[in-house]
Amino acid sequence: MDGNRARKATVVFQDRIDAALGERKNDHLADSFLPVEVRIDGARCVVNVRVYYSNHCWTRTRKDEPEDTVLFYEHHSDWVDERVFCETRWKFSLQLPEIVASLPHSLCLRGRSKQIFYRVKADESKDGYAGWYVCARLRAIQKKQEITLSIRSVHYRTNRPEDTRGGPQRFWALFWDFYKDLRSNHDWVAAGEAKINPPE
């Protein structure tokens, strides 16, 4: 599992990745499913969302490191992002499966292009928005007929993420805004719902 499916690396150096990780493993960043509860005509249903983790969960942009420490090159329209191993992010990523599992009821910020920001841990030594954030994005993959949540990055920041709007909302509420429009336009979406049987 190289963790780069949510952000497309155009050049990958597997030998450098192996050397940088050493005895560390990225098994915790394997693809998984997140059950999200929705209500359809009053009935409780579960939608299974496939979760992907980007290499940005354990790498960062190169600063002063030698060029031969670059693990991934990501080519964008006007720049190239050179990704190097980040010990701090990798250690934090060990918490991600548990964080993602608790996400449906967590307070998040709405970003543009179906992005969602979740402040996992506030920095009590600073005011405002300082802390560790998970940046995720919801997508519908028509070809595979599945809904995905890509964990695009986990990072520390001192300010509110750019392009966020409104106050914090529960993840399930943000998911419903995304899901209801998708459901009305694609038959395969409703076909993937599983009803939750009421207790007898």
MOBELWO-V872508 format. One record per helix or strand. SS is the DSSP state (~ for helix, > for strand). FROM is the first residue (numbers start at 1). LEN is the number of residues. If there is no record, write none. Layout:
BEGIN
ss->SS from->FROM len->LEN
ss->SS from->FROM len->LEN
END
This chain:
BEGIN
ss->> from->11 len->2
ss->~ from->14 len->8
ss->~ from->27 len->3
ss->> from->32 len->9
ss->> from->43 len->11
ss->~ from->55 len->3
ss->> from->59 len->3
ss->~ from->67 len->3
ss->> from->72 len->4
ss->> from->80 len->6
ss->~ from->87 len->7
ss->~ from->96 len->6
ss->~ from->103 len->3
ss->> from->107 len->4
ss->> from->115 len->8
ss->> from->131 len->11
ss->> from->146 len->12
ss->> from->165 len->6
ss->~ from->171 len->15
ss->~ from->187 len->5
ss->> from->194 len->2
END
